[in-house]
């Protein structure tokens, strides 16, 4: 995870003090308190909070999740908005770079309560229309534009036609990376123009015993100043360990081989060949050209 900025989807709403029982009675208590969230410090810089579990702690969770993250020095993306457009650009300034981040989800576990701040929740087919204005506005003032999307069907082998069409339109409209999550299993990587799409990176830390959902990975993307296509994009296989912790670790050789096989097959279907470089899978083929410097 060592990087200038490590980014993840935070599936768990946060509160300063977590309630003793789930307020929506779904069996599992999806929620954490500020003390538990301290474990994110030093590992991640940016957390996407637009996902189907955002309402699991009701209004208090919607409001306190971004508050808790900011108090811990972490950057929330996709937070619910009390007023205005729920699609908001968050700027990460890191080592002289300006990185724009936009996030949205295609569904939530339950509808909002009356008066709740609004999450960026849209159908897949609506994503380009709703997100492209924010992407276009951010493009001239940022070195990179990243889009985080909570979408897709659980335990499938890849994106559907609507996802592929939406992701490509977002890249064509100015995004550099489109990163997806929700299916709990790995989907393929797709190179499109100068951009990269990861339709699902699976689970990373999740108490899920399904064998397929324990195959995971970290996507590392490296850029040089003045270039909008990656100098290197590599996928590093991760294995979620045994119960009860399911702790993520670099995948041991037999598991890495299984993950390599799946990712190469899924990426091939997306016309994006991957090559093995040590323990990683590498995307190749970008004809990088200098980008217009930010104004």
Secondary structure as GFF3:
##gff-version 3
##sequence-region A 1 295
A	DSSP	beta_strand	7	9	.	.	.	ID=ss1
A	DSSP	beta_strand	14	15	.	.	.	ID=ss2
A	DSSP	beta_strand	32	33	.	.	.	ID=ss3
A	DSSP	alpha_helix	34	37	.	.	.	ID=ss4
A	DSSP	three_ten_helix	38	40	.	.	.	ID=ss5
A	DSSP	beta_strand	46	48	.	.	.	ID=ss6
A	DSSP	alpha_helix	58	71	.	.	.	ID=ss7
A	DSSP	beta_strand	75	77	.	.	.	ID=ss8
A	DSSP	beta_strand	90	94	.	.	.	ID=ss9
A	DSSP	beta_strand	97	105	.	.	.	ID=ss10
A	DSSP	three_ten_helix	124	126	.	.	.	ID=ss11
A	DSSP	alpha_helix	127	139	.	.	.	ID=ss12
A	DSSP	beta_strand	144	150	.	.	.	ID=ss13
A	DSSP	alpha_helix	161	172	.	.	.	ID=ss14
A	DSSP	beta_strand	177	181	.	.	.	ID=ss15
A	DSSP	beta_strand	189	192	.	.	.	ID=ss16
A	DSSP	beta_strand	195	198	.	.	.	ID=ss17
A	DSSP	three_ten_helix	211	214	.	.	.	ID=ss18
A	DSSP	beta_strand	215	222	.	.	.	ID=ss19
A	DSSP	beta_strand	232	240	.	.	.	ID=ss20
A	DSSP	beta_strand	248	250	.	.	.	ID=ss21
A	DSSP	alpha_helix	253	269	.	.	.	ID=ss22
A	DSSP	beta_strand	274	277	.	.	.	ID=ss23
A	DSSP	beta_strand	280	283	.	.	.	ID=ss24
###
